[in-house]
Amino acid sequence: MEPPDASVAGDIAMSAGPPAVSVCMDVIKKRADFLKAASTGRQGTKGMMVQARRRPDDGPWRVGFTCSKKVGNAVARNRAKRRLREVARTVLAEHGRAGWDYVLIGRANATAQRPFDDLQSDLIYALRKLHR
């Protein structure tokens, strides 16, 4: 018996559902990149804090997510980060700029409970302010 063709198996796996977040956007994972974004522009909103910096290269925009222990236990922090990831996926596709790094920071008692439409509006507002 011959193994299935990798391309056919890959096509089936890809059509099973929406792509993962890491496929849709470049995610910042290194601490140095988070620190560089923290040293430049920031804009606070009710639902989150957004830090942004323009990189020297014109590569695709990148995004990072973080929540401190002030947000709550691990379950609460993970829920807040999941909401931030979804907001970033929907908003940055249209409003993000090439060559920029964005860091979204969850707020205690706000990110997890705030209505999703308000979180989207918060991110759009912050991006407008940061891109000025």
C-alpha positions in Angstrom: 0.0 0.0 0.0 1.3 3.4 -1.0 1.2 6.4 1.4 -1.1 9.2 0.5 0.3 12.1 -1.5 1.3 14.9 0.8 -0.2 17.6 -1.3 -3.6 15.9 -1.3 -3.5 15.3 2.5 -2.4 19.0 3.0 -5.4 20.2 0.9 -7.8 18.2 2.9 -6.4 19.5 6.2 -6.4 23.1 5.0 -10.1 22.9 3.9 -11.2 21.6 7.3 -11.6 25.0 8.8 -10.3 28.6 9.0 -6.5 29.0 9.0 -4.8 29.4 12.4 -3.9 32.9 13.6 -0.2 32.3 13.0 -0.9 31.6 9.3 -2.9 34.9 9.0 -0.3 37.2 10.5 3.3 37.4 11.6 3.5 37.1 15.4 6.1 38.8 17.5 7.7 36.3 19.9 11.1 37.7 20.9 11.4 39.8 24.0 13.7 42.2 22.3 11.0 43.1 19.7 8.4 43.6 22.5 10.9 46.0 24.3 11.5 48.0 21.0 7.8 48.5 20.6 7.5 49.5 24.2 10.1 52.2 23.8 8.2 54.0 21.0 4.6 55.1 20.5 1.7 53.9 22.7 -2.0 54.6 22.8 -4.3 53.5 25.6 -8.0 52.8 25.1 -10.7 51.4 27.5 -10.2 47.8 26.2 -6.4 47.6 25.7 -3.1 49.4 25.4 -1.5 49.4 21.9 2.2 50.0 21.4 3.5 50.5 17.9 6.8 51.1 16.1 7.9 51.5 12.6 10.6 49.0 11.6 13.5 50.0 9.3 12.4 47.4 6.7 9.2 47.4 4.8 8.2 43.8 5.6 4.7 42.8 6.6 3.2 44.1 9.8 3.7 42.0 12.9 1.7 41.8 16.1 2.4 40.6 19.6 0.0 40.0 22.5 0.6 40.1 26.3 -1.4 40.2 29.5 0.1 40.7 32.9 -1.1 38.9 36.1 -3.2 42.0 36.9 -5.7 40.7 34.3 -6.3 37.6 36.4 -5.4 33.9 36.6 -4.1 31.9 33.6 -7.6 31.3 32.3 -8.5 35.0 32.3 -5.2 36.0 30.7 -5.7 33.4 27.9 -9.2 34.5 27.3 -8.1 38.1 27.0 -5.3 37.2 24.6 -7.7 35.1 22.5 -10.0 38.1 22.2 -7.0 40.4 21.3 -5.9 37.9 18.6 -9.3 37.9 17.0 -9.6 41.7 17.1 -6.1 42.0 15.6 -6.9 39.5 12.9 -10.1 41.4 11.8 -8.8 45.0 12.2 -5.1 44.9 11.2 -5.8 43.3 7.9 -7.4 46.5 6.8 -5.8 49.2 9.1 -2.3 47.7 9.7 0.6 49.2 7.8 3.5 47.3 6.3 6.8 47.7 8.2 5.1 48.2 11.6 5.1 46.2 14.8 2.1 46.3 17.0 1.8 45.0 20.6 -1.6 44.6 22.1 -1.7 44.6 25.9 -4.8 43.3 27.8 -6.3 45.4 30.6 -7.6 44.1 33.8 -11.4 43.8 34.0 -11.8 45.3 30.5 -10.4 43.2 27.7 -12.3 40.0 28.6 -15.6 41.7 29.4 -15.8 44.5 26.8 -18.1 43.9 23.9 -16.3 42.7 20.8 -17.5 45.6 18.6 -16.1 48.1 21.2 -12.7 46.3 21.2 -12.6 46.6 17.4 -13.4 50.3 17.7 -10.8 50.8 20.4 -8.1 49.2 18.1 -9.1 51.3 15.1 -9.0 54.5 17.2 -5.6 53.6 18.6 -4.1 52.8 15.2 -5.4 56.1 13.8 -3.7 58.0 16.7 -0.4 56.0 16.3 -0.2 56.4 12.6 -0.4 60.2 12.7 
